[in-house]
Amino acid sequence: MKLQVPIVIMLLVALLTTAPSSAQGPVIDPQIVEVVRNVSPERLHEYLEALTGFQTRHSLSLSDRTDWGISPAREYILRTMQSFSDRLQVDFDCYQVEPQGRIAQEVELCNVVAVLPGRSNRRVYVSGHYDTVARRIDSGQFDWTRWDNPAPGANDDGSGTVLTMEVARVMAQSGLQFDATLVFIGFVAEEEGLVGASLHSAKAEREGWVIDAVFNNDIVGNTEGGNGIADGRTVRVFSEDPMDSPSRQLARFIRRHAAVYMPGHEVRLIAREDRFGRGGDHTAFNRRGFAGVRFTESRENYSRQHEPEDTLGGVDFEYLAKNARVNAAGVATIALAPPAPNVMEEGNPRLGRGESGYAASMSWETSRGASSYRVVWREAWTPEWQFGIDVGNVTAYVLEDISIDDYVFGVMAIGPNGHESLVSAYTRSPRVRSDIREVGR
């Protein structure tokens, strides 16, 4: 079915629906409000106090001691997440790794994974890395093979690890039945070169897992920067190029829903994959085509990263809880919503100029569980979706007198409960050389 809308009506709708982050505000779900509310700063403190108590979580700090090193740390994460709910399937995701790069010896490396099964096999990840590293105390220089230095790693990245654990708890105990399967994972050996995340994402690629989103949290608990500037009301979200990559759609989605469920805690979108010259576990997923973003505090203090001074006192647990709530709101919405519509056919977007030759004619495949769809668009020089219109339960739509050369278009699926999917944008991969498919001509 194709619908047409005259230019006057279209402009009126655009004026009425313009918003900073998208064309129309999302619904507020009381169930998600409750999930967000249940995030506990006290529990975050409890988890992090235990993790820093192991003194180091260096990936090579293996021993038989129950109070020191990475082995009891990962056991603590596993046991704690097992205690949250019988619904969580918690286990180690282990790999035998040969000496390479910063890993000086053969070692078994284990991610800690908690899976909350949904009605479908599409996955949404929340992650942090639980390993730590610290400079040599005597020289002040990095020696990645020194596993016996004190490395409490409270903020880098104990903060992201305990955030992941707490979001797992509130989701598992919510009683909600999600469409997407939720995966909560503490990655190992991030400090040695994203090793745990690379091994896991390679497995996902080999086995054909459908991963809709990766919410990676790395250094998310500090509010006072090393330059003395404090900021406890914003958090940065980094996402990879290009402007309409799946990761950018995820970043926009996170900010859009944070504005509803966490007003006053601003998500600052940063248009690069990570901080300048640095990286994180989401990058391992990005390299394999999965949408993934990185959460990081707005004001970093580098003296609390890779240093023995990265201790519990440098973490603001109210701020960390706010960042956990932003994660929870975004994850719950994606997991309750239908999957994003498929707008591609044979590598091309289903976008054309319509029968008139001067319209924007688009189509998409039906998304399982969707009850309606919303078309969004923006000026091609603008990063935010500016306009939108609910088009009903159809799989094609025409915007008359709108040039596909001047605007970027997208569509989202809406579930019966009003939850929105991620936006699927009508853009071409640079590798695709064939012409745009002229839908409706």
C-alpha positions in Angstrom: 0.0 0.0 0.0 1.3 3.5 -0.9 0.1 6.6 0.7 0.8 10.2 -0.5 0.8 13.4 1.5 0.5 16.8 -0.1 3.3 19.2 0.6 1.2 21.7 2.6 0.1 18.9 5.0 3.6 17.5 5.1 5.0 20.9 6.1 2.4 21.3 8.8 3.2 17.9 10.3 6.9 18.7 10.2 6.3 22.0 12.1 4.2 20.2 14.7 6.6 17.3 15.2 10.0 18.9 15.2 12.0 18.0 18.3 15.7 18.2 19.1 16.4 14.5 19.0 13.7 13.1 16.7 10.4 13.9 15.1 8.0 12.9 17.9 8.6 12.1 21.5 8.5 8.4 22.6 5.9 7.0 24.9 6.6 6.7 28.6 6.2 3.2 29.8 5.6 2.9 33.6 7.3 -0.5 33.6 10.5 1.1 32.3 10.1 3.9 34.8 10.1 1.3 37.5 13.2 -0.5 36.1 15.1 2.8 36.0 14.0 3.7 39.5 15.2 0.4 40.9 18.9 1.0 40.0 20.6 1.3 43.4 23.8 3.4 44.1 24.2 1.3 47.3 24.4 -1.9 45.4 26.9 -0.4 42.9 29.0 0.5 45.9 28.7 -3.0 47.3 29.8 -4.6 44.1 32.7 -2.2 43.5 34.0 -2.4 47.1 34.2 -6.2 46.6 36.0 -5.9 43.2 38.6 -3.4 44.3 39.2 -5.6 47.4 41.0 -8.2 45.1 43.8 -5.6 44.7 44.4 -6.4 41.1 42.4 -7.9 38.2 45.2 -8.0 35.7 44.5 -10.6 33.1 47.6 -12.6 34.1 47.2 -12.4 37.8 46.2 -16.0 38.2 46.8 -17.7 41.5 45.1 -20.0 44.0 44.5 -17.2 46.4 40.8 -16.4 47.2 41.4 -12.8 48.1 43.7 -11.6 45.3 43.8 -11.5 41.5 41.6 -12.0 38.6 40.4 -15.6 39.4 38.4 -14.8 42.6 37.3 -11.5 40.9 35.6 -13.3 38.0 34.2 -15.9 40.4 32.6 -13.0 42.5 31.0 -11.5 39.4 29.6 -14.9 38.3 28.2 -15.8 41.7 26.8 -12.3 42.3 24.9 -12.3 39.0 23.7 -15.9 39.6 22.1 -14.7 42.8 20.0 -12.1 41.0 17.5 -14.4 39.4 16.9 -17.9 38.1 16.0 -16.3 34.8 19.7 -15.3 34.3 21.9 -17.9 32.6 25.4 -17.0 33.9 28.6 -18.7 32.8 32.2 -18.2 31.8 33.1 -17.6 28.2 36.7 -18.9 28.1 39.4 -19.1 25.5 42.9 -20.5 25.5 45.2 -17.7 24.3 48.7 -18.0 23.0 51.4 -15.4 23.8 50.7 -12.3 21.7 51.1 -8.6 22.0 50.8 -7.6 25.6 50.1 -11.2 26.7 53.4 -12.6 27.6 52.4 -16.2 28.3 49.8 -18.8 27.3 46.7 -18.2 29.4 43.1 -19.0 29.7 41.0 -15.9 29.5 37.4 -15.8 30.6 34.6 -13.3 30.0 31.7 -13.5 32.4 28.4 -13.7 30.6 24.8 -13.5 31.9 22.0 -14.1 29.4 18.4 -13.1 30.0 16.5 -15.0 27.2 13.9 -13.2 25.3 11.2 -14.3 22.8 13.6 -13.9 19.9 17.2 -14.6 19.2 18.2 -11.0 18.5 20.6 -9.7 21.1 21.2 -6.5 23.0 24.5 -6.3 25.0 25.5 -4.3 28.1 29.2 -4.5 28.8 32.2 -3.3 30.8 35.7 -4.8 31.2 36.6 -6.2 34.6 40.4 -6.5 34.0 42.8 -3.9 35.3 46.4 -2.7 34.8 48.6 -0.2 36.5 52.0 1.5 35.8 55.1 0.2 37.4 55.5 2.1 40.6 59.3 2.5 40.3 59.5 3.8 36.8 56.1 5.3 36.0 56.1 3.5 32.7 53.8 0.8 31.5 54.9 -2.8 31.6 51.9 -4.7 30.5 53.4 -8.0 31.7 53.6 -6.8 35.3 50.6 -8.5 36.8 51.6 -8.0 40.5 51.3 -4.2 40.7 48.4 -2.9 42.8 45.7 -2.2 40.2 42.3 -1.7 42.0 40.7 -0.4 38.8 37.7 1.2 40.6 36.8 3.6 37.7 38.7 1.9 34.9 36.7 -0.2 34.5 35.2 -1.4 37.8 32.6 1.3 37.2 31.5 -0.2 33.9 31.5 -3.7 35.3 29.3 -3.0 38.3 27.0 -0.9 36.1 26.6 -3.9 33.9 25.9 -6.1 36.9 23.3 -3.7 38.3 21.5 -3.4 34.9 21.4 -7.2 34.8 19.8 -7.3 38.2 17.1 -4.8 37.6 16.2 -6.3 34.2 16.2 -9.9 35.5 14.1 -8.9 38.5 11.7 -6.7 36.6 9.3 -9.5 35.6 9.2 -8.1 32.0 9.2 -10.4 29.1 11.5 -8.9 26.5 11.4 -9.7 22.8 15.2 -9.4 22.5 17.6 -11.5 24.4 19.7 -9.5 26.8 23.4 -10.2 27.3 25.3 -8.7 30.2 29.1 -9.3 29.9 32.2 -8.5 31.8 35.0 -8.6 29.2 38.6 -9.7 30.1 41.9 -8.4 28.7 40.6 -5.1 27.4 43.8 -3.6 28.6 45.8 -6.1 26.6 44.2 -5.1 23.3 40.4 -5.8 23.5 41.2 -9.5 23.6 38.1 -10.8 25.4 35.7 -8.7 23.3 37.5 -9.6 20.0 37.2 -13.3 20.8 33.6 -13.1 21.7 32.6 -10.9 18.8 34.4 -13.2 16.4 32.4 -16.1 17.8 29.2 -14.1 17.3 30.2 -13.5 13.7 31.0 -17.1 13.1 27.8 -18.4 14.6 25.6 -15.8 12.9 24.2 -14.1 16.0 21.9 -11.2 15.5 23.2 -8.3 17.7 21.1 -5.2 17.5 23.1 -3.1 19.9 26.2 -3.1 22.2 26.1 -0.6 25.2 29.7 -0.6 26.3 30.5 1.2 29.5 34.1 2.1 30.2 35.2 4.7 32.8 31.7 5.9 33.8 31.9 6.8 37.5 34.1 9.9 38.0 32.7 13.4 38.1 35.8 15.5 38.7 38.3 15.9 35.9 42.0 16.0 36.3 41.8 19.8 35.4 39.5 20.4 38.4 36.3 20.8 36.3 33.4 18.8 37.7 30.4 17.5 35.8 27.9 15.1 37.3 25.0 15.9 35.0 26.2 14.7 31.6 27.7 11.5 30.1 29.4 11.1 26.7 28.3 8.5 24.1 30.8 7.8 21.3 29.8 6.2 18.0 31.6 5.4 14.8 31.3 7.0 11.4 29.5 7.5 9.0 26.7 9.8 10.1 24.0 7.1 9.5 25.9 4.1 10.6 23.9 1.6 12.8 26.1 2.8 15.7 25.0 6.4 15.1 21.4 5.3 15.1 21.9 3.6 18.4 23.6 6.7 19.9 20.6 8.9 18.8 18.2 6.3 20.2 20.0 6.4 23.6 19.9 10.2 23.9 16.2 10.3 22.7 15.1 7.9 25.4 17.4 9.2 28.1 15.7 12.6 27.7 12.4 10.9 28.6 13.4 8.6 31.4 16.4 10.6 32.8 15.6 14.3 32.3 18.3 16.5 33.6 21.0 13.9 32.9 22.2 14.8 29.4 23.7 12.4 26.9 26.3 14.1 24.9 26.8 12.5 21.5 30.4 12.4 20.3 30.9 11.8 16.5 33.9 9.5 16.7 34.3 5.9 17.6 36.2 6.6 20.8 38.3 9.2 22.5 41.2 10.5 20.3 43.8 7.8 19.8 42.1 5.4 22.2 39.7 2.4 22.0 37.3 0.2 23.8 35.5 -3.2 23.6 32.7 -1.9 21.4 35.3 -1.4 18.7 35.7 -5.2 18.4 32.0 -5.4 17.5 32.1 -2.4 15.2 34.8 -4.0 13.2 32.5 -7.0 12.5 29.5 -4.8 11.5 27.6 -4.7 14.8 26.2 -1.5 16.2 28.0 -0.5 19.3 28.7 2.6 21.3 30.9 3.6 24.3 29.7 5.4 27.4 32.4 7.4 29.2 32.2 10.1 31.9 32.3 13.7 30.6 35.3 14.7 32.7 38.1 12.2 32.8 40.8 12.1 35.4 43.8 10.3 33.9 45.4 9.9 37.3 42.6 7.5 38.1 43.2 5.3 35.0 45.9 2.7 34.8 47.2 3.8 38.2 47.3 2.4 41.7 45.4 5.5 42.8 42.2 4.4 40.8 40.5 3.6 44.1 36.9 3.5 45.4 37.1 7.1 46.7 37.3 8.4 43.1 33.9 7.1 42.1 30.7 9.1 42.5 28.0 6.4 43.0 25.0 8.7 42.4 26.5 9.7 39.1 27.3 6.1 38.3 23.7 5.2 39.1 22.4 7.9 36.7 24.6 6.4 33.9 23.2 2.9 34.7 19.7 4.3 34.5 20.4 5.7 31.0 21.6 2.3 30.0 18.6 0.6 31.5 16.1 2.9 29.7 17.7 2.4 26.3 18.2 -1.4 26.7 14.6 -2.0 27.9 13.1 0.0 25.1 15.0 -1.7 22.4 14.3 -5.1 23.9 10.6 -4.5 24.2 10.2 -2.9 20.7 10.1 -4.8 17.4 13.3 -5.2 15.4 14.2 -2.3 13.1 12.7 -2.6 9.6 14.8 -3.8 6.8 15.0 -1.1 4.2 17.6 -2.7 1.9 17.3 -4.9 -1.1 20.3 -6.4 -2.8 22.5 -3.9 -1.1 20.5 -0.9 -2.1 18.1 1.3 -0.1 14.5 1.0 -1.2 14.3 4.7 -1.9 13.3 6.4 -5.1 11.6 9.5 -6.6 8.1 8.1 -6.9 5.8 8.3 -9.9 6.1 12.1 -10.2 9.9 12.0 -10.2 10.0 14.7 -7.5 8.9 12.8 -4.4 10.5 10.6 -1.7 9.2 7.1 -2.2 10.3 4.5 0.3 9.4 1.0 1.3 10.5 -1.6 3.8 9.9 -5.1 5.0 7.4 -5.9 7.7 9.0 -6.1 11.2 7.8 -8.9 13.3 5.6 -7.6 16.1 5.2 -4.1 14.7 1.7 -2.5 14.7 2.7 0.7 12.9 5.7 2.6 11.5 7.0 6.1 11.7 8.9 7.8 8.8 11.5 10.3 9.9 13.7 12.7 7.8 16.1 15.6 8.2 18.1 18.0 6.1 21.2 16.3 4.7 23.6 18.6 6.6 21.9 18.1 9.9 22.7 15.2 12.3 19.4 15.0 14.1 16.1 13.7 12.8 14.0 16.9 12.4 10.7 15.7 11.1 8.4 12.7 11.3 5.0 11.3 10.7 3.2 8.1 11.8 2.1 6.3 8.7 0.2 3.4 10.2 0.6 -0.3 9.5 2.0 0.0 5.9 5.2 -1.0 4.2 5.5 1.9 1.7 5.1 5.6 1.9 5.5 8.6 -0.4 6.4 12.2 0.6 5.5 14.3 -2.3 7.6 17.3 -3.3 10.5 16.3 -1.1 13.7 15.7 -2.9 15.7 12.6 -2.0 18.8 14.7 -2.8 18.2 17.2 -0.1 17.1 15.1 2.9 18.1 11.9 4.7 15.2 9.5 5.4 14.6 6.7 7.8 11.8 4.5 9.3 11.2 2.9 12.7 8.8 0.2 13.7 6.4 0.8 16.6 5.1 -2.0 18.8 1.5 -2.3 20.1 2.8 -0.8 23.4 4.2 2.2 21.6 7.9 1.2 22.0 10.1 2.3 19.1 12.7 0.4 17.3 16.0 1.8 16.2 15.8 3.8 13.0 16.7 2.2 9.7 18.2 4.9 7.4 18.0 4.9 3.7 21.7 5.2 2.9 24.1 3.3 0.7 27.3 1.6 1.7 30.3 3.2 -0.1 31.0 -0.3 -1.5 27.7 -0.4 -3.3 28.1 0.8 -6.9 24.7 0.1 -8.4 22.1 2.8 -8.8 19.4 3.5 -6.2 16.4 1.3 -6.8 13.6 3.5 -8.0 10.7 2.4 -5.8 7.3 3.3 -7.2 8.5 4.1 -10.7 
